[in-house]
Amino acid sequence: MIEAATQADAAEIVALWRTCGLTRPWNDPEADFALALATGGSTVLVARGGDGIDGSVMVGFDGHRGWVYYLAVAPERQGAGRGRALMAAAEDWLRSRGCPKIQLMVRAGNAAALGFYEKLGLERQEVVTLGRFLK
């Protein structure tokens, strides 16, 4: 079952993100989670199994593109279609808001994630991502 997360899910979801290696020292996953739930343009979707949350995805719509972050599936559940179901739910969430395009970022060396997304029909874009921290 995939549904919207609540603030009560925060600790379990952030722990899953950490288990899956999605967090980085320069990002605060607790703050990312709280902000996603605090604004109407984003959410966190969760997949619940018999033992609690076994997958999640953060999704947002900036008015131009849909973005996907923190797609995570518990290691023991990977390969069983849970990630595919979460991506489908994220796409449905975006479509329901009139979003025309979905994008996400994957670190260049993450061959497993790149392969997963390519199997779902996502294509590499000829784009260079630029950025800097505002803090």
Secondary structure, DSSP 8 states (H G I E B T S, - for coil): -EEE--GGGHHHHHHHHHHTT---TTS-HHHHHHHHHHSTTEEEEEEEETTEEEEEEEEEE-SS-EEEEEEEE-GGGTTTTHHHHHHHHHHHHHHTTT---EEE---TT-HHHHHHHHHTT----S---------
